[in-house]
Amino acid sequence: MASQDYEVYRPPAHPVPEAPRTPAPRRHHPVGFCGGGPATHHWMKVVTICVVIWAATGGGYFWPMWVMIGLGIPILLGRR
């Protein structure tokens, strides 16, 4: 077998710069999507006030669920 000269790998003298990272594209959600938006935040405020009133008056029948449902359905359907 003949002896062969192999080149030894030598890294470049200066490191190769990485390509600039671009931010991931934002996902588009329909208006009124659960998890964000001013309508959802207002819904949370109103429901919180109703639950505080319900708890302060002694609990009992949980009537704030009707407020949650009545205000939540239009938000879930994308209507304001």
C-alpha positions in Angstrom: 0.0 0.0 0.0 1.4 3.4 -1.0 1.8 6.0 1.6 -0.5 9.0 1.0 -0.1 12.5 2.3 -3.3 13.6 3.9 -4.0 17.3 4.6 -4.8 18.0 8.2 -7.9 20.1 8.6 -7.2 23.5 10.0 -10.0 25.8 11.0 -10.1 29.3 9.5 -8.0 31.9 11.2 -11.1 34.0 11.9 -14.4 32.5 12.8 -17.0 32.6 10.1 -19.8 35.1 11.1 -23.2 33.6 11.5 -26.1 34.8 9.4 -28.2 37.4 11.2 -31.2 35.9 12.9 -34.6 37.1 11.8 -37.5 37.1 14.2 -40.1 34.5 13.6 -43.1 35.8 11.7 -46.1 36.8 13.9 -49.1 34.6 13.7 -52.3 36.3 12.7 -55.2 35.6 15.0 -58.8 36.6 14.1 -60.3 39.5 16.0 -61.6 38.4 19.3 -59.3 35.4 19.6 -59.2 34.0 23.1 -56.1 35.1 24.8 -55.8 38.7 23.9 -57.2 41.9 22.8 -59.0 44.7 24.5 -62.4 43.0 24.5 -61.0 40.1 26.4 -59.4 42.3 28.9 -62.6 44.3 29.5 -64.4 41.0 29.9 -62.0 39.9 32.6 -62.4 43.2 34.5 -66.3 43.0 34.4 -66.3 39.4 35.5 -63.8 40.1 38.3 -66.0 42.9 39.6 -69.0 40.6 39.5 -67.3 37.8 41.3 -66.0 40.2 44.0 -69.6 41.5 44.5 -70.9 37.9 44.5 -68.3 36.8 47.1 -68.8 40.0 49.2 -72.6 39.4 49.4 -72.1 35.9 50.8 -71.7 33.6 47.8 -74.7 31.3 47.2 -76.0 30.9 43.7 -73.1 31.7 41.3 -74.9 34.3 39.2 -71.7 35.8 37.6 -71.7 32.8 35.3 -74.5 34.5 33.3 -72.4 37.6 32.9 -69.5 35.5 31.8 -71.6 33.7 29.2 -73.4 36.7 28.0 -70.3 38.8 27.5 -68.1 35.9 26.5 -70.0 34.5 23.5 -69.7 37.6 21.4 -66.0 37.7 22.1 -65.5 34.1 21.2 -67.5 34.7 17.9 -65.3 37.7 17.1 -68.0 40.3 17.5 -67.6 43.4 19.7 
